[in-house]
Structures are given as structure tokens and as C-alpha cells.
Amino acid sequence: MAPREVAAAARGFSAMARIVGPDPKAVKMRRHAFHLHQSGSTTLSASALLLPPGSLAEPPPLLDRICAAHGHAGGVALTSASLVEPFLVEEQRNSPSQELQPRLVPEAHLDVLVEHEESRNIGGGKTGAPRWLSARLLAIVDVQASADSVLSLLQHEGSLIRSSSWDVCWSLADVNQKQVDNDARYSLESNRKNAYAESTEPPMLAKSATRIAILGVSNLNSSNTRCINVSLMQQRGDSLLIMGSPFGILSPVHFFNSISVGVVANCLPPGTARSSLLMADVHCLPGMEGAPVFDKNSCLVGMLMKPLRQRGSSTEVQLVITWDAICNAWNSDKLERIGHPPSELVDEKSSDCKYKESCVADKHRRFVPNSANNLNQYDVSPSLTEAISSVVLVTVGETSWASGIILNKNGLIMTNAHLLEPWRFGRTSSLGLQNKIASFSEHTCGGENNLLQPQQCKVSNEDAVKHELSLFNFGLKKDRAISVRLDHGERKTWCNASVVFISKGPLDVALLQMEKTPIELCAIRPEFVCPTAGSSVYVVGHGLLGPRSGLSSSLSSGVVSKIVKIPSTQHSQLSSVVEVNNMDIPVMLQTTAAVHPGASGGVLLDSLGRMVGLITSNAKHGGGSTIPHLNFSIPCKSLEMVFKYSAKGDFKILEQLDKPNEVLSSVWALAPTSSPFFSTSPENGRGGKVLEFSKFLADKQEGLKSIKDIEAFLRDRIPSKI
């Protein structure tokens, strides 16, 4: 189905929930990115999944039990519990244990904004104005499986993520929080009353973020109700469509039921058939929490929650609670305690096995539900799946990690040179001389190191190909050893690797050789024809979340936004004259796909799963913050020598990459006024400095022979723009 068709189907199941309640001290909007406060009342809103009567062919026991307990026979809406929690009575706000009997403070009331019946009818061309329907709070449900997955990202054994560096909220919530603190001037006692909902302890934070509210919706017309199908299984690269209401209450006419599209970036828990949480590569805004998420066949995937956010930055990772996790939020014991017939209960221990039995394996070894066989549910091509398995995790001792790409069956891996010799590029030092970027937590325990140890693979540095003198090899110690992790489905295998080649030229390229190949490797397929601007691309790498998170590589999607080309004569060093009218060699690709620290050395893929570039860097703001959707890759055309070496093994082929190239250096220095392709006056131009960049690197490489030399160089280094 086309996105417009999915969106048309989604409108019948998308709504906006609103709560209005007394708030004389203006404190109810804490940790909310937006609100309305007027005459002593505060109004909050969130998106909601709307389920009219009869819309589910097999309603989950959880919803049946909740509706039966309240005698409710109408439709229901599911939204984020953070919408209603500020208006719970005090005893439940401090400890919301009465899931089936939540109580709002007096004078607080709920409404749900829904599409007009004619608008919800896909076959009809008519549209009508949305209308508000009265709603009541039926239950507040903790989705424990999703909370466990969120907690695994916030804090887990051997975590690289400090518990204080990540939160689950919108970035804009901080701005509103400061305003609330300044305006309200509420007492310490008021803070304590809200302590439960606003706890920053990882277990409480994870549980609060995945808590949902179930609302009963009155007067919801069930005539001509369309039945919604459920997507039971997702994988990286699957298309997603989210319909929510960002900043909805501020102006529903502008924001109600807006659309965002993207793809599944990763699935949690890793290596399981049934996901409880999805990481999504999609652009969302505050107020979209609670929004329904659909796949490309308009099947329900789950519900959007607030994002995982890195404190002190604008980096957000969108998270989706799966419908399967919601349906199984209450286990068999709990359902039995509240009077549900035992025959309809789910045996948790065998649920995953029963799920697999109810599915068939397709030709790509994915479990596909029988009910979805005729829907062509998955849009990820086999070649893209194979390309994803060609991306590996590369660690340097216990200091840093990046991504790598398998080039051949013998275990040759391409990555970025700045992982091994970062001082040349103004980046993180594997020698510990600068602050770390994609680095391990400095507060690791001794026992955690076992998670990074290779399995049944021995180190043999004597077998590595020698590449003159590398500062990485100089002073290489055991705790700086290189390890590579291969991900094949549920299997994750560690192996040691040796440095084969580190380019001395302007291209940020290095080669590693695995010491042993314990499993059959899937080599990447290069595409040397440069993609055109606007072409769809995927980025696959290990960004943000490192080795001990247990996650496989993540995927993001975007388009090629810019191709930087230079004359072939300049690329091959055959001429000293710049031919501005013959710009025919691509040397840099700029894309809109999200790239985060740790994804360096990852792969840029076209829609057929062929490698079109090597992920190298992001742009940064002047203050140092990364711009994820503005990034740069080396096109495969510029890496032809690497692939020739991979095929033939002749080391002389790589010598071309070591040669200084002033034009390439100026391109990768990102100096706007120094390009040799644009005339600049001697008074204003800085071309002389940039055009000496390669020679500068070569001279420094030759002169740096010790740690003291490196420290001296770092004091005087040229600030990097990438």
C-alpha cells in the first residue's frame, strides 16, 4: 500500500486525548513540553489509539477484562499515562497501584477528538469536521515487557550508558520545565508529591515511560467499522507510519492527526521472535506520544511513547511499544486473580514457542504469521538483509567503538582511520589523550570486561600485513587490542583483529584483518556507479548504543541530498590544473539519514542493498553538538583501490590512497572559502592553508614518534570541522 492509503486507513484508529483539570499553582504541566493554563486550570493533550467497537477481530483478554469490570460496552482509546497521572488523586499519584480503579481529582475531565465518521470511511470521498467525545479513565496499565527493554537501554549489566546521561522525555520538555519552576515557585512538599511520576531512577523511569492509560469513549459510532489487522512481527528496515497530534491542544485544526513516516531501526529484546519495544527512525514531536503506529499494509504495530533522549543534547531515539507487549501486559496469574476464565489465559513460558508454531518460515527465514501470509508484510529485500549482516562492531580496547564492513570471505574489514589514529582528524584518541566521543563508560567494573572478550579466536600479530609505521601499532598494548563482533541473527561472535592498513592520505579509511573466521562471512556488494541526488539510502551502523547494550546494528533511512565531485585529473594526481568544467568524480556523499557517534565505518546502502558509501562523519554546530541528519560518506568510486586489494591481495594497490591530494583535502576540510573550484581574492582566501592540509598530515605522520610528540601536536592542532 502507498503511504497515502495507509494514512487513509489509519485515520479511523487515530485520535487526540485531552484532559482539563484544576491547577491553581500551575504545577500539573511538569515534564510536559506544552500545555494551556488559564483561570486556574491546566489542559494537557496526547495522541491516542482509537478502537471502536468491533474493530478488533480478537480483542485481547486485557481489554475485555477492563471493559467488563467497568460495564463499558463502547469503544476504547489507549494513550500515554503521563497525560492523566498529574490529575490522579494524591494517594494514587504517589503510588498508582489501583490499575483497575484509577481516580481523577474532582472537576478533572477527559475528552477524545476523533475524525468525522465520513472521514474514517476509506471508501468515501467526503470529509467532515472532527468532533469531541466524552471519555472516562478505565485503567492504567504497566507494560512490563516494554519497561524491561527500556531499562536495558538505560541501565543494565555492563552498560556503556551512565544512568544519569539518558532520560525518557522530549527535548522541549526541559524548556517548559524551567519555565514552570520559575513561574510556580512551588514548595518542596509539592515536589515530593510528584516524586513517583517524575523519578529519574532508571527502573521507575522505564516503568513510567511505558505505562498506558485506557479510556472508555462514549457515543462512538460503530456502524461501518473497519476491522484492523495486527502486525505481529517486525524487523529492521520495515516501513512505519505514525499518525499523531504534535502540540495538538495548542491548535487542533493545524496539528490533529498529522503523519510521520520512517522505518524500524532496531528491535528489543535482541534475538527474540517477539519484540516488546522498537527503536524507530522517524521524526516525531511532543504530543505524539500515544499515537498508533502502522506498517506498510496498515496493520497495527503498536503505540509511540516518549523518546529516549541523551541529556545535554537534542539527540532523541523514538520508541514504540508493540501491540503484542500491550496485549500481554497482564500475565495469566493476574488475569486469573481478577476473575478471567482460565481457559483464555496465556502460558507465558510457552507463549514464544506457541507464537512460532502459529507462524510459518518464509524463504528468508523469518517467522511470518499465517494471518499475514497474503499481505506481503515485509518490505525489506533479501539483499538488504544480507548487507545488514555485513556490518560488524569494532572495539579498540576499552576506550572506543565504531562500525566496520566485511569486504571478503577471508575476514578483511574496512572502517575509518580516525578510530585507530584519531589525532590526525581532531577526534577521540584511542591512546586516551582526549575526551572520548563514542567511548566506554569510565566507571566500568572489572567483571564487565568479559563481555568484550573474543570467543575461541587467538591473536597473531605476526600474521598482520605491515604498513610501515603506524602510531596505532606504535605502543599497542594488550588493553588496546582490536576486537570485532559478528552478528548473525541471535548469534553474536567476537574475534580479534589486526591492523592491515591506515591511509596516510586525505580519505578516512583503514583496513583490519580478522585473525580467525569462526563462521561463514557475508561480504558487502559494492556499487561503483554513484547514486543520484534524491535517491533513497539506508545507513547501517552501531551508533549511540555500544557493545554491552547487546543490540545489533541499527538502521536509518534518508536520501542523498548532495554529491560533491572533482575533476578526474585531480583525483588521479595526473594534472596540476583544475578543470572546473569537468567535475566527474564523486568524492563525497551528503545524506539526510540519521548518523550518530559509533556509526563511523558503517555502510551507506541503496534500496537494493548495495554499498554506495562508507560512513565517515557528521557536521557539527559551533558549540560542538552533532547534527545527525547532516553527514558525509566516501563514495565507493573513491574506494575502488580498496576493493581491488580485497580481491587481489596486492598491497601495492593501496599505495594510491597514501598519496597527498590537495583537492580531496580541501573537500574533506569543509572550508567554504578555500575551494579551488571557486575564485577567491588573495586578500580573502584561505586556500593556501587548506591546500597544504595533506602535506601537513604527511609531515606530522613522519614526525610523531612518541607520546610526547602527540601531546605537543594536540596542543597546536588545527580544529576539525567534522
C-alpha positions in Angstrom: 0.0 0.0 0.0 1.1 3.5 -0.7 1.6 5.8 2.3 -1.5 7.8 1.4 -3.5 4.6 1.5 -2.0 3.6 4.9 -2.8 7.1 6.2 -6.4 6.9 5.0 -6.8 3.7 6.8 -5.1 5.0 10.0 -7.5 7.9 10.4 -10.2 5.6 11.7 -8.0 4.5 14.6 -6.2 7.7 15.5 -7.4 10.3 18.0 -6.2 13.0 20.4 -6.9 12.8 24.1 -7.4 15.9 26.2 -7.6 16.4 30.0 -8.6 19.6 31.7 -8.4 19.9 35.5 -7.9 22.3 38.4 -4.3 23.6 38.8 -4.2 26.8 40.9 -0.5 26.6 41.4 0.3 25.7 37.8 2.3 22.6 38.5 0.5 19.9 36.6 2.5 20.6 33.4 5.8 19.4 34.8 7.8 17.4 32.3 5.3 18.3 29.6 6.7 20.1 26.5 3.5 22.2 26.1 0.2 23.0 27.9 -2.5 25.5 28.3 -3.1 27.2 31.6 -6.0 29.6 32.1 -8.1 30.7 35.1 -6.6 28.2 37.5 -7.0 25.2 35.1 -4.4 23.3 33.1 -5.1 21.5 29.8 -2.8 18.7 28.5 -3.1 16.6 25.4 -1.5 13.5 23.8 -2.2 11.3 20.8 -4.3 8.1 21.2 -5.0 4.8 19.6 -8.8 4.6 18.9 -10.5 1.2 18.9 -14.2 1.5 18.0 -16.5 -1.5 19.0 -15.9 -4.4 16.7 -12.6 -3.1 15.3 -10.6 -6.0 16.7 -11.4 -9.5 15.4 -9.9 -11.0 18.6 -9.9 -8.4 21.4 -7.1 -9.2 23.9 -8.2 -10.6 27.3 -6.7 -7.5 29.0 -9.2 -5.1 27.2 -12.1 -7.5 27.6 -11.5 -7.7 31.4 -11.1 -3.9 31.8 -14.3 -3.2 29.9 -16.2 -5.9 31.8 -15.0 -4.6 35.2 -16.5 -1.1 34.4 -19.5 -2.3 32.5 -18.3 -0.5 29.4 -19.6 -1.7 26.1 -18.4 1.1 23.8 -15.1 1.9 22.2 -11.8 2.5 23.9 -8.8 4.7 23.4 -5.2 3.9 24.5 -2.8 6.8 25.3 0.2 7.6 27.4 -0.4 7.5 31.1 1.6 10.7 31.5 -1.4 12.5 30.2 -3.6 11.6 33.2 -1.1 11.0 36.0 -0.8 14.7 37.1 -4.6 14.7 37.8 -4.8 11.4 39.7 -5.9 11.7 43.3 -2.9 12.2 45.6 -2.7 8.6 47.0 -2.7 7.1 43.5 -0.3 9.7 42.1 2.3 8.8 44.7 1.8 5.1 44.1 -0.5 4.2 41.3 -1.3 0.6 42.3 -5.0 0.6 41.6 -4.8 -0.2 37.9 -8.5 -1.1 37.6 -9.8 1.8 39.8 -7.8 4.9 38.9 -9.5 8.1 40.2 -9.1 11.6 38.9 -9.3 14.7 41.1 -12.7 16.4 41.3 -13.5 18.6 38.3 -11.0 16.9 36.0 -12.5 15.6 32.8 -11.3 13.8 29.7 -12.3 14.2 26.1 -11.2 12.5 22.9 -11.1 14.2 19.5 -12.0 11.8 16.7 -12.3 12.1 12.9 -15.8 12.5 11.5 -17.4 9.2 10.6 -17.3 10.0 6.9 -13.6 10.9 7.2 -12.9 7.5 8.8 -14.6 5.7 5.9 -11.8 4.9 3.4 -14.2 4.4 0.5 -16.0 7.7 1.0 -14.6 10.9 -0.6 -16.4 13.2 1.9 -14.8 14.7 4.9 -16.3 16.2 8.0 -15.1 18.3 10.9 -13.5 16.3 13.8 -15.6 16.1 17.0 -15.0 15.8 20.7 -16.4 12.8 22.6 -16.6 12.5 26.3 -14.3 9.8 27.8 -13.6 8.3 31.2 -10.5 6.7 32.7 -10.9 2.9 32.9 -7.4 1.7 33.8 -3.7 2.4 34.0 -1.6 -0.5 32.8 2.1 -1.1 33.2 3.6 -2.8 30.1 6.3 -4.6 31.9 7.9 -6.3 28.9 8.5 -2.9 27.3 9.6 -1.4 30.5 12.3 -4.1 30.8 13.5 -3.3 27.3 13.7 0.4 28.1 15.6 -0.4 31.3 18.1 -2.4 29.3 18.9 0.7 27.4 19.1 3.0 30.5 20.9 0.7 32.8 22.0 -2.9 32.5 24.9 -5.1 33.5 28.0 -3.9 31.7 26.2 -0.8 30.4 28.2 1.8 28.5 25.4 4.3 29.2 25.5 6.0 32.5 22.1 6.1 34.1 22.4 9.9 34.5 23.1 10.6 30.8 19.8 9.3 29.4 16.2 10.2 30.0 12.8 9.3 28.5 11.2 12.6 27.5 11.0 15.2 24.8 13.9 17.7 24.4 11.4 20.6 24.6 10.2 19.4 28.0 13.3 20.9 29.6 12.5 24.3 28.4 9.0 24.1 29.7 10.2 22.6 33.0 12.5 25.7 33.6 9.6 28.0 32.9 7.3 26.1 35.3 9.9 26.1 38.0 10.4 29.9 37.6 6.7 30.7 37.5 5.2 28.4 40.0 7.7 28.6 42.9 6.1 25.6 44.5 7.2 24.1 47.7 9.5 21.1 48.4 6.4 19.3 49.6 4.7 19.7 46.2 7.8 18.3 44.6 7.7 15.2 46.8 4.0 14.6 45.9 5.1 14.2 42.3 8.2 12.2 43.1 6.9 8.9 41.8 5.9 10.1 38.3 9.0 12.2 37.9 11.6 9.8 39.3 14.8 9.7 37.3 15.8 6.3 38.8 16.1 4.0 35.7 13.6 1.3 36.9 10.9 3.9 37.8 11.7 5.9 34.7 11.3 2.9 32.4 8.1 1.8 34.1 6.6 5.3 34.0 7.5 5.8 30.3 5.8 2.6 29.2 2.7 3.0 31.3 -0.5 3.4 29.3 -4.0 4.7 30.1 -7.1 3.1 28.8 -10.1 5.3 28.3 -13.7 4.4 27.6 -15.1 6.5 24.8 -18.9 7.3 24.8 -21.1 7.8 21.8 -18.5 6.3 19.4 -20.5 5.2 16.3 -19.6 1.6 15.4 -21.6 1.4 12.1 -19.4 0.5 9.1 -16.4 0.0 11.5 -13.4 -1.3 9.7 -11.6 -4.2 11.3 -7.9 -3.5 12.0 -5.3 -6.2 11.3 -2.3 -6.6 13.7 1.3 -6.8 12.7 2.8 -9.5 14.9 6.5 -9.3 13.8 8.8 -6.5 12.8 12.4 -6.3 11.6 14.9 -3.6 10.8 14.0 -1.7 7.7 10.3 -2.3 7.8 8.3 0.8 6.9 6.3 2.6 9.6 3.6 5.3 9.5 2.7 7.2 12.7 -0.4 9.3 12.9 -0.4 11.7 15.9 -1.2 15.2 17.0 2.0 17.1 17.9 1.3 20.2 20.0 -2.3 19.2 19.4 -4.1 21.2 22.1 -2.4 24.4 21.0 -4.2 24.3 17.7 -6.1 21.1 16.8 -7.0 22.5 13.4 -3.3 22.6 12.4 -1.9 19.6 14.2 -4.7 17.0 14.6 -3.7 13.6 13.1 -0.5 14.6 11.4 1.6 11.9 9.6 5.2 10.9 10.1 6.9 8.1 8.2 10.1 6.1 8.8 11.5 2.7 9.3 12.2 0.2 12.2 15.8 0.9 13.3 16.1 -1.9 15.8 14.1 -4.4 17.9 14.2 -5.3 21.6 14.9 -7.6 23.3 17.7 -8.7 20.9 17.4 -12.1 19.3 13.8 -12.9 20.2 10.9 -13.7 17.9 8.5 -11.3 19.7 9.6 -7.7 20.2 8.3 -5.7 23.1 10.0 -2.4 22.0 11.0 -1.0 18.7 13.6 1.7 18.0 12.2 3.8 15.1 14.0 6.1 12.7 11.2 8.6 12.3 10.8 12.3 13.1 8.2 12.9 15.9 7.3 15.8 18.0 5.9 16.4 21.6 2.3 15.4 21.8 2.7 12.4 19.5 3.2 10.0 22.5 0.3 7.6 22.5 0.0 7.7 18.7 -0.8 4.5 16.8 1.9 3.0 14.6 1.2 1.1 11.4 3.2 -0.9 8.9 3.1 -0.6 5.1 -0.1 -2.8 5.0 -1.9 -0.5 7.5 -1.6 -3.3 10.2 -1.3 -2.1 13.7 2.3 -2.3 15.0 2.0 -0.6 18.4 1.9 2.8 20.2 4.5 5.5 20.2 6.0 6.5 23.6 8.2 9.4 24.6 11.7 9.1 23.2 15.0 8.1 24.7 16.9 11.3 25.0 20.5 12.0 25.7 20.8 14.6 28.4 22.5 17.8 27.4 21.8 17.3 23.7 19.0 17.2 21.2 19.6 13.5 20.3 16.3 11.6 20.5 15.6 7.9 19.7 11.9 7.3 19.0 10.5 4.2 20.8 7.4 2.1 20.0 5.6 -0.2 22.5 4.5 -3.2 20.4 0.9 -4.3 20.4 2.0 -7.7 21.4 3.5 -6.3 24.6 0.4 -4.4 25.4 -1.9 -7.4 24.9 0.3 -9.5 27.3 0.9 -6.7 29.9 -1.1 -8.7 32.4 0.1 -12.3 32.9 -2.1 -15.3 33.5 -1.9 -15.1 37.3 -3.1 -11.5 37.3 -5.9 -12.2 34.9 -7.0 -15.2 37.0 -6.9 -13.1 40.2 -9.3 -10.6 38.7 -11.7 -13.3 37.5 -10.8 -14.1 33.9 -11.7 -17.6 32.7 -8.6 -19.8 32.9 -9.2 -21.3 29.5 -8.4 -18.0 27.8 -5.2 -17.4 29.7 -1.8 -17.3 28.2 1.0 -19.5 29.4 4.0 -17.1 29.4 6.6 -19.9 29.5 5.4 -21.4 26.2 4.0 -18.3 24.6 7.0 -17.7 22.4 7.1 -21.3 21.3 3.3 -21.2 20.5 3.9 -18.0 18.6 6.4 -19.7 16.4 4.1 -22.6 15.9 1.4 -20.3 14.7 3.8 -18.9 12.1 5.5 -20.2 9.0 9.0 -19.6 8.0 9.3 -17.7 4.8 12.1 -18.1 2.3 14.2 -15.5 4.2 14.0 -17.5 7.4 11.6 -15.0 9.0 8.6 -16.2 11.1 5.6 -14.8 9.3 2.1 -15.1 11.0 -0.2 -17.3 9.0 -2.8 -14.5 9.0 -0.3 -12.2 7.3 0.9 -14.5 4.5 -1.3 -12.9 1.9 -0.4 -9.3 2.9 3.2 -9.4 1.7 4.0 -8.0 5.1 7.8 -7.3 4.8 9.3 -4.7 2.5 12.9 -5.4 3.3 14.6 -7.1 0.3 16.8 -10.2 0.9 19.8 -8.3 -0.4 19.3 -5.5 2.2 19.1 -8.1 4.9 22.4 -9.7 3.7 24.0 -6.2 3.6 23.0 -5.6 7.2 24.8 -8.8 8.3 27.9 -7.4 6.6 28.2 -4.7 9.2 30.3 -5.5 12.3 31.1 -3.8 15.6 34.7 -2.8 16.1 36.1 -2.1 19.5 39.6 -0.7 20.4 40.4 -2.0 23.8 38.1 -0.5 26.4 38.2 3.0 25.0 36.1 3.3 21.9 34.0 1.6 19.3 32.8 2.1 15.8 31.4 0.1 12.9 33.1 -1.9 10.1 32.2 -3.5 6.8 33.2 -7.1 5.7 34.9 -6.9 2.3 35.6 -10.6 1.6 35.2 -14.2 2.9 38.6 -14.1 4.5 37.7 -11.5 7.1 39.0 -8.3 5.6 37.2 -5.3 7.2 37.0 -1.7 6.2 36.5 1.0 8.8 37.5 4.6 9.4 41.1 5.6 10.1 40.0 8.0 12.8 39.1 5.0 15.0 42.7 4.0 15.1 44.6 7.3 14.7 42.0 9.9 15.7 44.6 12.6 16.5 45.0 13.1 12.7 41.4 14.1 12.4 40.9 16.0 15.6 38.8 13.2 17.1 38.8 10.9 20.0 42.2 9.4 20.8 42.5 5.6 21.3 45.6 6.5 23.4 43.5 8.3 25.9 44.8 11.8 25.2 41.5 13.5 24.5 37.9 13.3 25.8 36.1 10.3 24.3 33.3 10.5 21.8 31.9 7.0 21.1 33.6 5.6 24.2 33.0 3.2 27.1 31.9 4.4 30.4 34.9 5.2 32.6 33.1 3.6 35.6 33.2 0.0 34.4 33.7 -2.9 36.7 36.4 -5.4 36.2 33.9 -8.2 35.6 32.3 -6.4 32.8 35.2 -6.8 30.5 34.3 -10.4 29.9 31.5 -9.2 27.6 34.1 -8.0 25.1 36.4 -10.9 25.1 36.8 -12.9 21.8 35.5 -16.4 21.7 37.8 -19.1 20.6 39.9 -16.8 18.5 43.6 -16.3 19.1 45.7 -13.2 18.4 48.6 -13.5 16.0 50.0 -10.0 15.2 52.9 -11.6 13.3 50.4 -12.5 10.5 49.2 -9.0 10.0 50.3 -7.1 6.9 52.8 -4.4 7.8 52.1 -0.9 6.7 55.4 1.0 7.6 55.0 2.6 11.0 51.5 3.4 12.3 51.1 5.3 15.5 48.3 2.9 16.4 50.8 0.0 16.2 53.3 2.1 18.0 52.8 1.4 21.6 50.0 -1.1 21.0 49.2 -2.8 24.3 47.0 -5.7 25.2 44.3 -3.5 26.6 44.2 -1.6 23.2 43.6 -4.8 21.2 41.1 -4.7 18.4 38.0 -6.9 18.6 35.3 -7.4 16.0 31.8 -8.7 16.7 29.8 -10.5 14.1 26.0 -10.5 14.3 24.1 -13.4 12.7 20.6 -13.4 14.0 20.7 -14.5 17.6 24.4 -15.4 17.4 27.0 -12.8 18.3 30.6 -13.9 17.9 33.7 -12.0 19.0 37.1 -12.2 17.2 40.4 -10.4 17.5 41.7 -8.4 14.5 44.9 -6.8 13.4 45.6 -3.5 11.6 46.4 -4.1 7.9 46.3 -0.6 6.5 45.7 3.0 7.7 45.5 5.5 4.9 48.0 8.4 5.2 46.1 10.4 2.5 43.0 12.6 2.9 40.5 9.7 2.9 39.4 8.4 6.3 40.0 4.7 5.6 41.6 1.8 7.4 41.6 -2.0 6.9 41.6 -4.7 9.6 42.1 -8.4 9.2 40.2 -10.8 11.4 42.6 -13.3 13.0 40.2 -16.1 12.5 36.8 -16.5 10.8 34.7 -18.8 13.0 31.6 -18.6 10.8 30.8 -18.0 7.1 31.0 -14.3 6.4 28.7 -12.3 4.2 30.7 -9.8 2.2 29.3 -6.5 1.1 28.4 -5.9 -2.6 29.8 -2.5 -3.8 28.1 -0.3 -6.3 30.6 2.0 -8.1 28.0 3.9 -10.0 27.3 6.9 -7.8 23.6 7.3 -6.7 21.8 10.4 -7.9 20.7 13.2 -5.6 17.3 12.3 -4.1 18.0 8.6 -4.2 16.8 6.6 -1.2 19.6 5.3 1.0 20.0 3.4 4.3 22.6 3.8 6.9 23.6 0.8 9.0 26.0 1.1 11.9 26.4 0.8 15.7 25.5 4.4 16.6 24.9 5.7 20.1 24.5 2.3 21.9 27.7 0.4 22.3 28.9 -3.2 22.7 27.4 -4.0 26.1 23.9 -2.9 25.1 23.6 -6.2 23.3 21.9 -4.6 20.3 22.7 -5.4 16.7 23.4 -2.6 14.3 20.7 0.0 13.9 19.2 1.2 10.6 18.1 4.7 9.5 16.8 5.9 6.2 17.0 9.0 4.1 18.0 10.4 0.7 21.2 11.5 -0.9 21.0 15.3 -0.6 24.3 16.3 -2.2 27.1 14.8 -4.3 30.4 16.6 -4.2 32.5 15.9 -7.4 36.0 16.9 -8.5 37.7 16.5 -11.9 39.2 13.1 -12.6 42.5 14.6 -13.4 42.7 16.0 -9.8 41.6 12.7 -8.4 44.3 10.7 -10.1 47.0 13.3 -9.5 47.8 13.5 -13.2 47.4 17.2 -13.6 48.0 20.3 -11.6 45.3 22.2 -13.5 41.8 22.3 -12.0 39.2 21.7 -14.8 36.1 23.3 -13.4 34.0 22.3 -16.4 34.7 18.6 -16.0 33.5 17.7 -12.5 33.1 13.9 -13.0 34.5 12.0 -10.0 32.3 11.8 -6.8 34.3 12.2 -3.7 31.7 12.9 -1.0 28.1 12.0 -0.4 25.9 14.0 1.8 22.7 12.3 3.2 19.7 13.0 5.4 19.8 9.6 7.1 20.5 9.9 10.8 24.1 9.1 11.8 25.2 9.1 15.4 28.6 8.6 17.1 29.6 5.0 16.8 28.2 4.6 13.3 31.5 5.7 11.7 32.8 3.0 9.5 29.2 1.8 8.8 27.7 1.3 5.4 25.6 3.5 3.2 23.3 1.3 1.1 21.0 1.8 -1.8 17.5 0.3 -1.9 18.9 -2.9 -3.4 21.3 -3.5 -0.5 24.4 -2.5 -2.4 27.1 -0.4 -0.8 27.3 3.1 -2.2 29.5 4.7 0.5 31.5 4.5 3.7 30.0 6.5 6.6 32.7 8.9 7.8 31.5 11.9 9.7 28.8 14.3 10.8 28.6 18.1 10.6 28.6 19.9 14.0 27.3 23.1 15.4 29.8 25.7 16.6 29.0 24.6 20.1 30.1 21.1 19.4 26.7 19.4 19.1 26.3 16.9 16.3 23.8 17.3 13.5 22.6 13.7 12.9 20.8 14.4 9.6 23.8 16.2 8.0 26.5 13.6 7.4 29.2 12.6 4.9 30.3 9.4 3.3 33.1 8.3 1.0 31.5 7.0 -2.3 32.5 3.6 -3.5 34.0 5.1 -6.6 36.7 6.7 -4.4 37.3 3.3 -2.7 37.9 1.2 -5.8 41.5 0.6 -4.8 40.3 -0.9 -1.5 38.0 -3.3 -3.3 40.8 -4.3 -5.8 43.1 -5.0 -2.9 40.4 -7.1 -1.3 40.1 -9.2 -4.4 43.8 -9.5 -5.4 45.7 -9.1 -2.1 48.4 -6.9 -3.8 49.5 -4.4 -1.2 50.9 -2.0 -3.8 47.3 -1.3 -4.9 46.8 0.6 -1.7 49.7 3.0 -2.2 47.5 5.3 -4.2 45.5 6.1 -1.1 48.6 7.2 0.8 49.4 10.0 -1.7 48.7 13.5 -0.7 45.8 15.1 -2.6 45.3 18.8 -2.1 41.9 18.9 -3.8 40.5 16.0 -1.7 41.9 17.5 1.4 40.1 20.8 0.7 36.8 19.0 0.2 37.1 17.0 3.4 38.3 20.0 5.4 34.9 21.6 4.7 36.4 25.1 4.3 33.8 27.1 2.3 36.1 29.9 1.1 39.1 27.7 0.2 37.7 25.5 -2.6 39.9 25.5 -5.7 36.8 25.4 -7.8 35.8 29.0 -6.9 37.9 32.1 -7.5 38.8 33.9 -4.3 40.8 37.0 -3.9 44.3 36.6 -2.3 43.1 39.1 0.4 40.1 37.0 1.4 41.1 33.4 0.5 42.4 30.9 3.0 43.1 28.4 0.2 46.8 28.3 0.9 46.3 26.8 4.4 43.8 24.2 3.3 45.7 23.2 0.2 48.6 22.3 2.4 46.5 20.0 4.5 47.7 16.7 3.0 51.3 17.8 3.2 50.7 18.8 6.8 49.3 15.4 7.7 52.2 13.6 5.9 54.8 15.7 7.8 53.1 15.1 11.1 52.8 11.4 10.5 56.5 11.3 9.8 57.5 13.4 12.8 55.3 12.0 15.5 57.4 9.2 17.1 56.3 9.3 20.8 53.5 10.1 23.2 55.2 13.5 23.9 55.2 14.3 20.2 51.5 13.5 20.1 50.7 15.7 23.1 52.7 18.6 21.6 50.8 18.1 18.3 47.4 18.2 20.1 48.2 21.5 21.7 48.7 23.1 18.3 46.4 21.0 16.2 44.1 22.6 13.6 40.5 22.5 14.9 38.5 20.0 12.9 35.1 20.9 11.4 33.9 17.3 11.1 
